[in-house]
Amino acid sequence: KFSEGTVIPPNSLRKALSTLYQSDLRFQLQKMADASEALDEILKLLHCDHTGIIDTEKWDDIGCTPLCISHRVFGAQLMDQKICS
């Protein structure tokens, strides 16, 4: 045990992500989903909750001042960049 804090059971988190993203067919139970993708979504949701963003597709439209927990803890803006060759 490393902390006195409450720990979210992984199965409960997995089921919540599955329900939340059912229409996108992401994070579905019994299907492969990358741990970094799950962390990215959780950080986006925390940022959206802090800034009041309803549409999570627009999560990077608004900066957070004071910093949300995602940016305070990880200290960076997350950005996907696609380069076509």
C-alpha positions, 0 to 999 in steps of 0.5 A: 500500500503506497497511499492512504487515498481511495483507489478506483478499482480498474474494473470499475474504471474500465466499465465507466469508460466503456459506458461513456464511449459506447457510441464511439466503440472505444474502451469496450469491455473485452476489447483492446484499448491502449493504457495511454489512450485511457489516460489521455481521455481521463486527463481531457475529462478532468480538464473539461470538468475544470473549465466547464467545457461540455463538448470534449472534442473541443477540450483544447479550445480553452486554457485553464487558469488556475491550472486544472489537475491534469496540467498541474500534475503533468505540467504540459499541454497535450496535443496530437499531431498527425504528419502525412507522408 
